[in-house]
């Protein structure tokens, strides 16, 4: 397991009530590293935080961990099954979107 994935697992498992449900998938492509996080739906609020502040802080530290290892690290938080949020939220309220996703959507408009 790579350092970025280890870090994410450690932080998220410390935040949630259901650490056994924490799953992280790590993929690498020409854009860098993508860590896809899945947690129990009851723990989503703890991971995202008020107005997305916790998720934003985790992403910031992950980027620093990535820079230390000469990699660009992005975090995607999976929408849990049965979630009440759905996909109707405006883009600024969707904490699972990376900066690159937002830029790509602006280019396509």
Gaussian input, Z-matrix of N, CA and C with variables (Angstrom, degrees):
# hf/3-21g

backbone

0 1
 N
 C     1     B1
 C     2     B2     1     A1
 N     3     B3     2     A2     1     D1
 C     4     B4     3     A3     2     D2
 C     5     B5     4     A4     3     D3
 N     6     B6     5     A5     4     D4
 C     7     B7     6     A6     5     D5
 C     8     B8     7     A7     6     D6
 N     9     B9     8     A8     7     D7
 C    10    B10     9     A9     8     D8
 C    11    B11    10    A10     9     D9
 N    12    B12    11    A11    10    D10
 C    13    B13    12    A12    11    D11
 C    14    B14    13    A13    12    D12
 N    15    B15    14    A14    13    D13
 C    16    B16    15    A15    14    D14
 C    17    B17    16    A16    15    D15
 N    18    B18    17    A17    16    D16
 C    19    B19    18    A18    17    D17
 C    20    B20    19    A19    18    D18
 N    21    B21    20    A20    19    D19
 C    22    B22    21    A21    20    D20
 C    23    B23    22    A22    21    D21
 N    24    B24    23    A23    22    D22
 C    25    B25    24    A24    23    D23
 C    26    B26    25    A25    24    D24
 N    27    B27    26    A26    25    D25
 C    28    B28    27    A27    26    D26
 C    29    B29    28    A28    27    D27
 N    30    B30    29    A29    28    D28
 C    31    B31    30    A30    29    D29
 C    32    B32    31    A31    30    D30
 N    33    B33    32    A32    31    D31
 C    34    B34    33    A33    32    D32
 C    35    B35    34    A34    33    D33
 N    36    B36    35    A35    34    D34
 C    37    B37    36    A36    35    D35
 C    38    B38    37    A37    36    D36
 N    39    B39    38    A38    37    D37
 C    40    B40    39    A39    38    D38
 C    41    B41    40    A40    39    D39
 N    42    B42    41    A41    40    D40
 C    43    B43    42    A42    41    D41
 C    44    B44    43    A43    42    D42
 N    45    B45    44    A44    43    D43
 C    46    B46    45    A45    44    D44
 C    47    B47    46    A46    45    D45
 N    48    B48    47    A47    46    D46
 C    49    B49    48    A48    47    D47
 C    50    B50    49    A49    48    D48
 N    51    B51    50    A50    49    D49
 C    52    B52    51    A51    50    D50
 C    53    B53    52    A52    51    D51
 N    54    B54    53    A53    52    D52
 C    55    B55    54    A54    53    D53
 C    56    B56    55    A55    54    D54
 N    57    B57    56    A56    55    D55
 C    58    B58    57    A57    56    D56
 C    59    B59    58    A58    57    D57
 N    60    B60    59    A59    58    D58
 C    61    B61    60    A60    59    D59
 C    62    B62    61    A61    60    D60
 N    63    B63    62    A62    61    D61
 C    64    B64    63    A63    62    D62
 C    65    B65    64    A64    63    D63
 N    66    B66    65    A65    64    D64
 C    67    B67    66    A66    65    D65
 C    68    B68    67    A67    66    D66
 N    69    B69    68    A68    67    D67
 C    70    B70    69    A69    68    D68
 C    71    B71    70    A70    69    D69
 N    72    B72    71    A71    70    D70
 C    73    B73    72    A72    71    D71
 C    74    B74    73    A73    72    D72
 N    75    B75    74    A74    73    D73
 C    76    B76    75    A75    74    D74
 C    77    B77    76    A76    75    D75
 N    78    B78    77    A77    76    D76
 C    79    B79    78    A78    77    D77
 C    80    B80    79    A79    78    D78
 N    81    B81    80    A80    79    D79
 C    82    B82    81    A81    80    D80
 C    83    B83    82    A82    81    D81
 N    84    B84    83    A83    82    D82
 C    85    B85    84    A84    83    D83
 C    86    B86    85    A85    84    D84
 N    87    B87    86    A86    85    D85
 C    88    B88    87    A87    86    D86
 C    89    B89    88    A88    87    D87
 N    90    B90    89    A89    88    D88
 C    91    B91    90    A90    89    D89
 C    92    B92    91    A91    90    D90
 N    93    B93    92    A92    91    D91
 C    94    B94    93    A93    92    D92
 C    95    B95    94    A94    93    D93
 N    96    B96    95    A95    94    D94
 C    97    B97    96    A96    95    D95
 C    98    B98    97    A97    96    D96
 N    99    B99    98    A98    97    D97
 C   100   B100    99    A99    98    D98
 C   101   B101   100   A100    99    D99
 N   102   B102   101   A101   100   D100
 C   103   B103   102   A102   101   D101
 C   104   B104   103   A103   102   D102
 N   105   B105   104   A104   103   D103
 C   106   B106   105   A105   104   D104
 C   107   B107   106   A106   105   D105
 N   108   B108   107   A107   106   D106
 C   109   B109   108   A108   107   D107
 C   110   B110   109   A109   108   D108
 N   111   B111   110   A110   109   D109
 C   112   B112   111   A111   110   D110
 C   113   B113   112   A112   111   D111
 N   114   B114   113   A113   112   D112
 C   115   B115   114   A114   113   D113
 C   116   B116   115   A115   114   D114
 N   117   B117   116   A116   115   D115
 C   118   B118   117   A117   116   D116
 C   119   B119   118   A118   117   D117
 N   120   B120   119   A119   118   D118
 C   121   B121   120   A120   119   D119
 C   122   B122   121   A121   120   D120
 N   123   B123   122   A122   121   D121
 C   124   B124   123   A123   122   D122
 C   125   B125   124   A124   123   D123
 N   126   B126   125   A125   124   D124
 C   127   B127   126   A126   125   D125
 C   128   B128   127   A127   126   D126
 N   129   B129   128   A128   127   D127
 C   130   B130   129   A129   128   D128
 C   131   B131   130   A130   129   D129
 N   132   B132   131   A131   130   D130
 C   133   B133   132   A132   131   D131
 C   134   B134   133   A133   132   D132
 N   135   B135   134   A134   133   D133
 C   136   B136   135   A135   134   D134
 C   137   B137   136   A136   135   D135
 N   138   B138   137   A137   136   D136
 C   139   B139   138   A138   137   D137
 C   140   B140   139   A139   138   D138
 N   141   B141   140   A140   139   D139
 C   142   B142   141   A141   140   D140
 C   143   B143   142   A142   141   D141
 N   144   B144   143   A143   142   D142
 C   145   B145   144   A144   143   D143
 C   146   B146   145   A145   144   D144
 N   147   B147   146   A146   145   D145
 C   148   B148   147   A147   146   D146
 C   149   B149   148   A148   147   D147
 N   150   B150   149   A149   148   D148
 C   151   B151   150   A150   149   D149
 C   152   B152   151   A151   150   D150
 N   153   B153   152   A152   151   D151
 C   154   B154   153   A153   152   D152
 C   155   B155   154   A154   153   D153
 N   156   B156   155   A155   154   D154
 C   157   B157   156   A156   155   D155
 C   158   B158   157   A157   156   D156
 N   159   B159   158   A158   157   D157
 C   160   B160   159   A159   158   D158
 C   161   B161   160   A160   159   D159
 N   162   B162   161   A161   160   D160
 C   163   B163   162   A162   161   D161
 C   164   B164   163   A163   162   D162
 N   165   B165   164   A164   163   D163
 C   166   B166   165   A165   164   D164
 C   167   B167   166   A166   165   D165
 N   168   B168   167   A167   166   D166
 C   169   B169   168   A168   167   D167
 C   170   B170   169   A169   168   D168
 N   171   B171   170   A170   169   D169
 C   172   B172   171   A171   170   D170
 C   173   B173   172   A172   171   D171
 N   174   B174   173   A173   172   D172
 C   175   B175   174   A174   173   D173
 C   176   B176   175   A175   174   D174
 N   177   B177   176   A176   175   D175
 C   178   B178   177   A177   176   D176
 C   179   B179   178   A178   177   D177
 N   180   B180   179   A179   178   D178
 C   181   B181   180   A180   179   D179
 C   182   B182   181   A181   180   D180
 N   183   B183   182   A182   181   D181
 C   184   B184   183   A183   182   D182
 C   185   B185   184   A184   183   D183
 N   186   B186   185   A185   184   D184
 C   187   B187   186   A186   185   D185
 C   188   B188   187   A187   186   D186
 N   189   B189   188   A188   187   D187
 C   190   B190   189   A189   188   D188
 C   191   B191   190   A190   189   D189
 N   192   B192   191   A191   190   D190
 C   193   B193   192   A192   191   D191
 C   194   B194   193   A193   192   D192
 N   195   B195   194   A194   193   D193
 C   196   B196   195   A195   194   D194
 C   197   B197   196   A196   195   D195
 N   198   B198   197   A197   196   D196
 C   199   B199   198   A198   197   D197
 C   200   B200   199   A199   198   D198
 N   201   B201   200   A200   199   D199
 C   202   B202   201   A201   200   D200
 C   203   B203   202   A202   201   D201
 N   204   B204   203   A203   202   D202
 C   205   B205   204   A204   203   D203
 C   206   B206   205   A205   204   D204
 N   207   B207   206   A206   205   D205
 C   208   B208   207   A207   206   D206
 C   209   B209   208   A208   207   D207
 N   210   B210   209   A209   208   D208
 C   211   B211   210   A210   209   D209
 C   212   B212   211   A211   210   D210
 N   213   B213   212   A212   211   D211
 C   214   B214   213   A213   212   D212
 C   215   B215   214   A214   213   D213
 N   216   B216   215   A215   214   D214
 C   217   B217   216   A216   215   D215
 C   218   B218   217   A217   216   D216
 N   219   B219   218   A218   217   D217
 C   220   B220   219   A219   218   D218
 C   221   B221   220   A220   219   D219
 N   222   B222   221   A221   220   D220
 C   223   B223   222   A222   221   D221
 C   224   B224   223   A223   222   D222
 N   225   B225   224   A224   223   D223
 C   226   B226   225   A225   224   D224
 C   227   B227   226   A226   225   D225
 N   228   B228   227   A227   226   D226
 C   229   B229   228   A228   227   D227
 C   230   B230   229   A229   228   D228
 N   231   B231   230   A230   229   D229
 C   232   B232   231   A231   230   D230
 C   233   B233   232   A232   231   D231
 N   234   B234   233   A233   232   D232
 C   235   B235   234   A234   233   D233
 C   236   B236   235   A235   234   D234
 N   237   B237   236   A236   235   D235
 C   238   B238   237   A237   236   D236
 C   239   B239   238   A238   237   D237
 N   240   B240   239   A239   238   D238
 C   241   B241   240   A240   239   D239
 C   242   B242   241   A241   240   D240
 N   243   B243   242   A242   241   D241
 C   244   B244   243   A243   242   D242
 C   245   B245   244   A244   243   D243
 N   246   B246   245   A245   244   D244
 C   247   B247   246   A246   245   D245
 C   248   B248   247   A247   246   D246
 N   249   B249   248   A248   247   D247
 C   250   B250   249   A249   248   D248
 C   251   B251   250   A250   249   D249
 N   252   B252   251   A251   250   D250
 C   253   B253   252   A252   251   D251
 C   254   B254   253   A253   252   D252
 N   255   B255   254   A254   253   D253
 C   256   B256   255   A255   254   D254
 C   257   B257   256   A256   255   D255
 N   258   B258   257   A257   256   D256
 C   259   B259   258   A258   257   D257
 C   260   B260   259   A259   258   D258
 N   261   B261   260   A260   259   D259
 C   262   B262   261   A261   260   D260
 C   263   B263   262   A262   261   D261
 N   264   B264   263   A263   262   D262
 C   265   B265   264   A264   263   D263
 C   266   B266   265   A265   264   D264
 N   267   B267   266   A266   265   D265
 C   268   B268   267   A267   266   D266
 C   269   B269   268   A268   267   D267
 N   270   B270   269   A269   268   D268
 C   271   B271   270   A270   269   D269
 C   272   B272   271   A271   270   D270
 N   273   B273   272   A272   271   D271
 C   274   B274   273   A273   272   D272
 C   275   B275   274   A274   273   D273
 N   276   B276   275   A275   274   D274
 C   277   B277   276   A276   275   D275
 C   278   B278   277   A277   276   D276
 N   279   B279   278   A278   277   D277
 C   280   B280   279   A279   278   D278
 C   281   B281   280   A280   279   D279
 N   282   B282   281   A281   280   D280
 C   283   B283   282   A282   281   D281
 C   284   B284   283   A283   282   D282
 N   285   B285   284   A284   283   D283
 C   286   B286   285   A285   284   D284
 C   287   B287   286   A286   285   D285
 N   288   B288   287   A287   286   D286
 C   289   B289   288   A288   287   D287
 C   290   B290   289   A289   288   D288
 N   291   B291   290   A290   289   D289
 C   292   B292   291   A291   290   D290
 C   293   B293   292   A292   291   D291
 N   294   B294   293   A293   292   D292
 C   295   B295   294   A294   293   D293
 C   296   B296   295   A295   294   D294
 N   297   B297   296   A296   295   D295
 C   298   B298   297   A297   296   D296
 C   299   B299   298   A298   297   D297
 N   300   B300   299   A299   298   D298
 C   301   B301   300   A300   299   D299
 C   302   B302   301   A301   300   D300
 N   303   B303   302   A302   301   D301
 C   304   B304   303   A303   302   D302
 C   305   B305   304   A304   303   D303
 N   306   B306   305   A305   304   D304
 C   307   B307   306   A306   305   D305
 C   308   B308   307   A307   306   D306
 N   309   B309   308   A308   307   D307
 C   310   B310   309   A309   308   D308
 C   311   B311   310   A310   309   D309
 N   312   B312   311   A311   310   D310
 C   313   B313   312   A312   311   D311
 C   314   B314   313   A313   312   D312
 N   315   B315   314   A314   313   D313
 C   316   B316   315   A315   314   D314
 C   317   B317   316   A316   315   D315
 N   318   B318   317   A317   316   D316
 C   319   B319   318   A318   317   D317
 C   320   B320   319   A319   318   D318
 N   321   B321   320   A320   319   D319
 C   322   B322   321   A321   320   D320
 C   323   B323   322   A322   321   D321
 N   324   B324   323   A323   322   D322
 C   325   B325   324   A324   323   D323
 C   326   B326   325   A325   324   D324

   B1=1.4468
   B2=1.5387
   B3=1.3173
   B4=1.4668
   B5=1.5338
   B6=1.3411
   B7=1.4754
   B8=1.5211
   B9=1.3407
   B10=1.4703
   B11=1.5254
   B12=1.3168
   B13=1.4632
   B14=1.5284
   B15=1.3294
   B16=1.4722
   B17=1.5301
   B18=1.3309
   B19=1.4587
   B20=1.5270
   B21=1.3289
   B22=1.4590
   B23=1.5253
   B24=1.3189
   B25=1.4636
   B26=1.5275
   B27=1.3235
   B28=1.4640
   B29=1.5284
   B30=1.3258
   B31=1.4687
   B32=1.5310
   B33=1.3279
   B34=1.4694
   B35=1.5221
   B36=1.3225
   B37=1.4696
   B38=1.5249
   B39=1.3466
   B40=1.4655
   B41=1.5278
   B42=1.3291
   B43=1.4696
   B44=1.5230
   B45=1.3187
   B46=1.4659
   B47=1.5259
   B48=1.3238
   B49=1.4627
   B50=1.5304
   B51=1.3399
   B52=1.4678
   B53=1.5324
   B54=1.3460
   B55=1.4689
   B56=1.5292
   B57=1.3281
   B58=1.4653
   B59=1.5225
   B60=1.3410
   B61=1.4625
   B62=1.5325
   B63=1.3317
   B64=1.4648
   B65=1.5208
   B66=1.3331
   B67=1.4659
   B68=1.5210
   B69=1.3234
   B70=1.4615
   B71=1.5183
   B72=1.3266
   B73=1.4518
   B74=1.5261
   B75=1.3333
   B76=1.4654
   B77=1.5179
   B78=1.3369
   B79=1.4597
   B80=1.5222
   B81=1.3199
   B82=1.4608
   B83=1.5219
   B84=1.3412
   B85=1.4610
   B86=1.5202
   B87=1.3286
   B88=1.4711
   B89=1.5277
   B90=1.3333
   B91=1.4684
   B92=1.5294
   B93=1.3134
   B94=1.4622
   B95=1.5114
   B96=1.3234
   B97=1.4635
   B98=1.5288
   B99=1.3153
   B100=1.4614
   B101=1.5239
   B102=1.3276
   B103=1.4575
   B104=1.5214
   B105=1.3245
   B106=1.4591
   B107=1.5211
   B108=1.3243
   B109=1.4622
   B110=1.5156
   B111=1.3124
   B112=1.4563
   B113=1.5292
   B114=1.3303
   B115=1.4653
   B116=1.5194
   B117=1.3127
   B118=1.4542
   B119=1.5281
   B120=1.3312
   B121=1.4722
   B122=1.5212
   B123=1.3294
   B124=1.4634
   B125=1.5278
   B126=1.3341
   B127=1.4596
   B128=1.5224
   B129=1.3298
   B130=1.4664
   B131=1.5287
   B132=1.3060
   B133=1.4615
   B134=1.5168
   B135=1.3271
   B136=1.4696
   B137=1.5200
   B138=1.3326
   B139=1.4583
   B140=1.5311
   B141=1.3183
   B142=1.4613
   B143=1.5320
   B144=1.3245
   B145=1.4599
   B146=1.5164
   B147=1.3130
   B148=1.4624
   B149=1.5252
   B150=1.3142
   B151=1.4708
   B152=1.5303
   B153=1.3205
   B154=1.4649
   B155=1.5198
   B156=1.3204
   B157=1.4639
   B158=1.5317
   B159=1.3237
   B160=1.4636
   B161=1.5271
   B162=1.3284
   B163=1.4656
   B164=1.5294
   B165=1.3195
   B166=1.4635
   B167=1.5242
   B168=1.3299
   B169=1.4638
   B170=1.5322
   B171=1.3309
   B172=1.4720
   B173=1.5279
   B174=1.3284
   B175=1.4708
   B176=1.5222
   B177=1.3296
   B178=1.4664
   B179=1.5268
   B180=1.3227
   B181=1.4677
   B182=1.5272
   B183=1.3340
   B184=1.4704
   B185=1.5224
   B186=1.3230
   B187=1.4702
   B188=1.5217
   B189=1.3321
   B190=1.4595
   B191=1.5276
   B192=1.3306
   B193=1.4717
   B194=1.5241
   B195=1.3331
   B196=1.4603
   B197=1.5146
   B198=1.3210
   B199=1.4715
   B200=1.5198
   B201=1.3156
   B202=1.4686
   B203=1.5274
   B204=1.3286
   B205=1.4683
   B206=1.5292
   B207=1.3439
   B208=1.4647
   B209=1.5205
   B210=1.3275
   B211=1.4678
   B212=1.5178
   B213=1.3228
   B214=1.4626
   B215=1.5270
   B216=1.3286
   B217=1.4598
   B218=1.5242
   B219=1.3229
   B220=1.4599
   B221=1.5225
   B222=1.3192
   B223=1.4597
   B224=1.5169
   B225=1.3167
   B226=1.4640
   B227=1.5232
   B228=1.3338
   B229=1.4630
   B230=1.5119
   B231=1.3212
   B232=1.4706
   B233=1.5234
   B234=1.3079
   B235=1.4633
   B236=1.5313
   B237=1.3293
   B238=1.4696
   B239=1.5198
   B240=1.3239
   B241=1.4609
   B242=1.5194
   B243=1.3217
   B244=1.4603
   B245=1.5198
   B246=1.3187
   B247=1.4600
   B248=1.5192
   B249=1.3224
   B250=1.4577
   B251=1.5220
   B252=1.3205
   B253=1.4596
   B254=1.5210
   B255=1.3019
   B256=1.4588
   B257=1.5117
   B258=1.3266
   B259=1.4544
   B260=1.5157
   B261=1.3406
   B262=1.4493
   B263=1.5184
   B264=1.3226
   B265=1.4668
   B266=1.5153
   B267=1.3266
   B268=1.4606
   B269=1.5276
   B270=1.3335
   B271=1.4539
   B272=1.5235
   B273=1.3365
   B274=1.4533
   B275=1.5271
   B276=1.3495
   B277=1.4605
   B278=1.5216
   B279=1.3217
   B280=1.4609
   B281=1.5198
   B282=1.3419
   B283=1.4538
   B284=1.5268
   B285=1.3514
   B286=1.4562
   B287=1.5292
   B288=1.3306
   B289=1.4658
   B290=1.5168
   B291=1.3057
   B292=1.4520
   B293=1.5221
   B294=1.3101
   B295=1.4636
   B296=1.5254
   B297=1.3318
   B298=1.4633
   B299=1.5288
   B300=1.3438
   B301=1.4718
   B302=1.5250
   B303=1.3229
   B304=1.4635
   B305=1.5263
   B306=1.3413
   B307=1.4662
   B308=1.5233
   B309=1.3388
   B310=1.4719
   B311=1.5216
   B312=1.3533
   B313=1.4653
   B314=1.5256
   B315=1.3291
   B316=1.4654
   B317=1.5414
   B318=1.3284
   B319=1.4559
   B320=1.5363
   B321=1.3473
   B322=1.4631
   B323=1.5306
   B324=1.3261
   B325=1.4775
   B326=1.5053
   A1=108.26
   A2=115.55
   A3=121.16
   A4=110.75
   A5=115.05
   A6=120.25
   A7=112.61
   A8=117.46
   A9=119.34
   A10=110.96
   A11=116.32
   A12=120.69
   A13=110.83
   A14=116.65
   A15=120.74
   A16=110.40
   A17=115.43
   A18=120.38
   A19=110.41
   A20=116.37
   A21=120.63
   A22=110.97
   A23=116.57
   A24=120.51
   A25=110.97
   A26=116.46
   A27=121.24
   A28=111.35
   A29=116.94
   A30=121.44
   A31=110.74
   A32=116.28
   A33=119.40
   A34=111.08
   A35=117.63
   A36=119.62
   A37=111.73
   A38=116.75
   A39=120.21
   A40=111.50
   A41=117.73
   A42=122.04
   A43=113.96
   A44=117.24
   A45=120.96
   A46=113.58
   A47=115.57
   A48=121.85
   A49=111.91
   A50=116.78
   A51=121.93
   A52=110.18
   A53=117.69
   A54=120.15
   A55=114.01
   A56=117.63
   A57=119.55
   A58=112.54
   A59=117.06
   A60=121.10
   A61=112.76
   A62=117.38
   A63=121.04
   A64=109.51
   A65=115.94
   A66=121.33
   A67=107.71
   A68=115.72
   A69=120.51
   A70=108.62
   A71=115.47
   A72=121.56
   A73=107.21
   A74=116.96
   A75=121.17
   A76=109.40
   A77=116.24
   A78=121.09
   A79=108.74
   A80=115.35
   A81=121.25
   A82=108.35
   A83=116.15
   A84=120.89
   A85=108.30
   A86=116.19
   A87=119.51
   A88=112.36
   A89=117.94
   A90=121.56
   A91=112.21
   A92=117.06
   A93=120.76
   A94=111.11
   A95=114.96
   A96=122.05
   A97=108.45
   A98=115.77
   A99=120.89
   A100=107.90
   A101=115.65
   A102=121.29
   A103=106.97
   A104=116.04
   A105=121.16
   A106=107.49
   A107=115.48
   A108=122.09
   A109=110.80
   A110=115.31
   A111=121.79
   A112=107.39
   A113=116.44
   A114=121.17
   A115=109.21
   A116=115.76
   A117=121.64
   A118=108.68
   A119=117.63
   A120=119.88
   A121=112.26
   A122=117.89
   A123=120.81
   A124=112.42
   A125=117.29
   A126=122.19
   A127=114.04
   A128=117.64
   A129=120.05
   A130=112.32
   A131=117.19
   A132=120.82
   A133=112.38
   A134=116.47
   A135=120.19
   A136=111.04
   A137=116.72
   A138=120.94
   A139=110.94
   A140=116.77
   A141=120.52
   A142=110.78
   A143=117.67
   A144=121.07
   A145=111.89
   A146=115.02
   A147=120.89
   A148=110.06
   A149=116.49
   A150=123.25
   A151=112.85
   A152=116.64
   A153=120.16
   A154=114.51
   A155=117.52
   A156=120.44
   A157=113.06
   A158=118.51
   A159=120.44
   A160=110.14
   A161=116.66
   A162=120.59
   A163=110.51
   A164=116.37
   A165=120.79
   A166=110.47
   A167=116.97
   A168=121.11
   A169=111.28
   A170=116.14
   A171=119.83
   A172=109.82
   A173=117.33
   A174=121.01
   A175=111.26
   A176=116.30
   A177=120.17
   A178=110.68
   A179=116.56
   A180=119.41
   A181=110.36
   A182=117.60
   A183=120.05
   A184=111.16
   A185=117.26
   A186=120.03
   A187=110.55
   A188=116.88
   A189=120.60
   A190=110.18
   A191=116.61
   A192=120.39
   A193=109.20
   A194=116.48
   A195=120.75
   A196=112.04
   A197=117.17
   A198=120.49
   A199=110.88
   A200=116.15
   A201=120.67
   A202=111.06
   A203=115.00
   A204=120.63
   A205=111.85
   A206=116.69
   A207=122.70
   A208=113.19
   A209=116.44
   A210=120.84
   A211=109.40
   A212=115.58
   A213=120.74
   A214=106.85
   A215=116.67
   A216=121.13
   A217=109.61
   A218=116.02
   A219=122.56
   A220=109.23
   A221=115.74
   A222=121.72
   A223=109.74
   A224=115.06
   A225=121.49
   A226=106.78
   A227=115.64
   A228=120.24
   A229=107.47
   A230=115.22
   A231=121.16
   A232=110.74
   A233=116.14
   A234=122.47
   A235=107.08
   A236=119.28
   A237=119.78
   A238=112.07
   A239=115.91
   A240=120.76
   A241=108.75
   A242=116.42
   A243=120.62
   A244=113.19
   A245=116.49
   A246=120.33
   A247=110.16
   A248=115.88
   A249=120.08
   A250=111.51
   A251=118.00
   A252=121.29
   A253=111.75
   A254=116.47
   A255=120.17
   A256=111.63
   A257=116.80
   A258=120.69
   A259=111.98
   A260=117.06
   A261=119.90
   A262=114.11
   A263=118.34
   A264=120.55
   A265=110.42
   A266=117.13
   A267=119.82
   A268=110.35
   A269=118.69
   A270=121.69
   A271=114.82
   A272=119.05
   A273=119.74
   A274=112.33
   A275=117.43
   A276=120.93
   A277=112.43
   A278=117.73
   A279=121.50
   A280=109.38
   A281=118.61
   A282=121.03
   A283=114.34
   A284=118.22
   A285=119.57
   A286=112.17
   A287=117.73
   A288=120.51
   A289=109.72
   A290=115.82
   A291=119.72
   A292=109.42
   A293=115.93
   A294=121.33
   A295=109.00
   A296=116.71
   A297=120.94
   A298=111.20
   A299=117.14
   A300=120.97
   A301=110.45
   A302=116.18
   A303=120.49
   A304=110.24
   A305=116.99
   A306=121.27
   A307=110.34
   A308=116.82
   A309=120.18
   A310=110.78
   A311=117.73
   A312=119.32
   A313=110.50
   A314=117.50
   A315=119.82
   A316=110.41
   A317=117.29
   A318=121.08
   A319=111.67
   A320=115.46
   A321=119.12
   A322=112.74
   A323=117.72
   A324=119.64
   A325=111.09
   D1=134.20
   D2=-178.82
   D3=-76.37
   D4=160.48
   D5=-177.04
   D6=-58.73
   D7=-41.21
   D8=-179.06
   D9=-62.35
   D10=-41.17
   D11=179.49
   D12=-69.12
   D13=-40.28
   D14=177.94
   D15=-61.39
   D16=-44.48
   D17=-179.89
   D18=-60.79
   D19=-49.72
   D20=-178.83
   D21=-59.25
   D22=-44.76
   D23=-179.72
   D24=-61.20
   D25=-44.99
   D26=-179.73
   D27=-60.35
   D28=-48.40
   D29=-177.07
   D30=-65.95
   D31=-48.65
   D32=-175.63
   D33=-66.19
   D34=-42.48
   D35=179.84
   D36=-63.37
   D37=-29.16
   D38=177.35
   D39=-73.86
   D40=-24.61
   D41=-177.61
   D42=-85.84
   D43=-33.04
   D44=-168.46
   D45=-92.23
   D46=163.42
   D47=176.08
   D48=-88.22
   D49=-18.64
   D50=-177.19
   D51=-122.29
   D52=69.22
   D53=-175.36
   D54=-61.75
   D55=-24.96
   D56=179.31
   D57=-70.51
   D58=-16.70
   D59=179.60
   D60=-90.18
   D61=-2.49
   D62=-179.82
   D63=-74.73
   D64=123.34
   D65=178.47
   D66=-129.97
   D67=135.64
   D68=179.76
   D69=-128.84
   D70=126.47
   D71=176.20
   D72=-109.30
   D73=129.57
   D74=-177.70
   D75=-114.88
   D76=123.58
   D77=176.35
   D78=-126.70
   D79=150.01
   D80=179.42
   D81=-126.92
   D82=132.57
   D83=174.28
   D84=-142.13
   D85=-166.60
   D86=-177.25
   D87=-65.29
   D88=-19.46
   D89=178.83
   D90=-83.68
   D91=-15.78
   D92=-178.81
   D93=126.60
   D94=-150.03
   D95=-176.67
   D96=-100.51
   D97=134.94
   D98=173.89
   D99=-119.32
   D100=119.70
   D101=174.71
   D102=-103.04
   D103=120.30
   D104=179.21
   D105=-104.64
   D106=118.52
   D107=-174.85
   D108=-103.61
   D109=133.64
   D110=175.75
   D111=-126.61
   D112=128.71
   D113=177.83
   D114=-131.97
   D115=167.39
   D116=175.24
   D117=-59.12
   D118=140.40
   D119=-176.26
   D120=-59.79
   D121=-27.72
   D122=178.25
   D123=-70.72
   D124=-16.99
   D125=-178.44
   D126=-99.95
   D127=-1.73
   D128=-177.02
   D129=-57.53
   D130=-41.79
   D131=-179.07
   D132=-61.76
   D133=-36.05
   D134=179.79
   D135=-69.09
   D136=-36.66
   D137=-177.86
   D138=-76.53
   D139=-39.17
   D140=-177.91
   D141=-80.71
   D142=-42.25
   D143=178.69
   D144=78.83
   D145=173.77
   D146=-179.24
   D147=-64.81
   D148=124.65
   D149=-177.93
   D150=54.72
   D151=26.41
   D152=176.92
   D153=78.02
   D154=12.65
   D155=-174.44
   D156=-66.71
   D157=-38.92
   D158=179.98
   D159=-66.17
   D160=-46.48
   D161=178.65
   D162=-60.55
   D163=-40.88
   D164=179.71
   D165=-62.75
   D166=-43.00
   D167=179.23
   D168=-64.00
   D169=-42.10
   D170=178.49
   D171=-62.58
   D172=-43.65
   D173=178.82
   D174=-60.90
   D175=-41.87
   D176=-179.54
   D177=-61.45
   D178=-46.95
   D179=-179.10
   D180=-67.65
   D181=-36.65
   D182=176.99
   D183=-61.03
   D184=-38.54
   D185=178.18
   D186=-64.58
   D187=-37.59
   D188=177.99
   D189=-67.16
   D190=-43.52
   D191=175.96
   D192=-58.72
   D193=-41.84
   D194=178.89
   D195=-63.84
   D196=-43.38
   D197=180.00
   D198=-59.91
   D199=-37.73
   D200=177.94
   D201=-60.30
   D202=-29.73
   D203=-178.21
   D204=-108.45
   D205=20.41
   D206=178.80
   D207=53.63
   D208=43.59
   D209=178.69
   D210=-138.34
   D211=149.09
   D212=174.12
   D213=-94.14
   D214=120.29
   D215=-176.05
   D216=-112.18
   D217=127.39
   D218=176.41
   D219=-119.74
   D220=150.40
   D221=179.78
   D222=-118.82
   D223=129.42
   D224=172.97
   D225=-116.73
   D226=128.67
   D227=177.89
   D228=-102.57
   D229=118.43
   D230=-177.80
   D231=-68.56
   D232=137.59
   D233=174.03
   D234=-73.81
   D235=121.53
   D236=-177.83
   D237=-71.62
   D238=153.38
   D239=176.84
   D240=-63.28
   D241=139.62
   D242=179.34
   D243=78.26
   D244=13.04
   D245=179.88
   D246=-68.63
   D247=145.33
   D248=179.31
   D249=-87.13
   D250=-13.74
   D251=-178.04
   D252=-68.79
   D253=-44.07
   D254=-177.63
   D255=65.07
   D256=-167.69
   D257=-176.79
   D258=-108.17
   D259=13.53
   D260=-178.00
   D261=-84.60
   D262=-2.03
   D263=-177.54
   D264=-69.59
   D265=143.90
   D266=176.14
   D267=-61.22
   D268=153.93
   D269=-175.96
   D270=-53.45
   D271=-38.65
   D272=-177.81
   D273=-68.17
   D274=-15.99
   D275=178.90
   D276=-99.88
   D277=6.65
   D278=-178.29
   D279=-102.64
   D280=93.56
   D281=-175.17
   D282=-69.16
   D283=-9.18
   D284=-179.58
   D285=-85.28
   D286=0.34
   D287=-179.58
   D288=-93.80
   D289=132.86
   D290=177.17
   D291=-84.90
   D292=168.00
   D293=176.56
   D294=-57.99
   D295=-40.55
   D296=179.98
   D297=-61.57
   D298=-39.80
   D299=178.42
   D300=-61.81
   D301=-43.21
   D302=-179.12
   D303=-64.46
   D304=-44.81
   D305=179.29
   D306=-61.61
   D307=-44.06
   D308=179.08
   D309=-61.58
   D310=-40.34
   D311=-179.06
   D312=-68.95
   D313=-33.36
   D314=178.01
   D315=-68.71
   D316=-37.27
   D317=179.18
   D318=-64.83
   D319=-33.79
   D320=-175.64
   D321=-83.77
   D322=-8.50
   D323=-178.32
   D324=-82.85

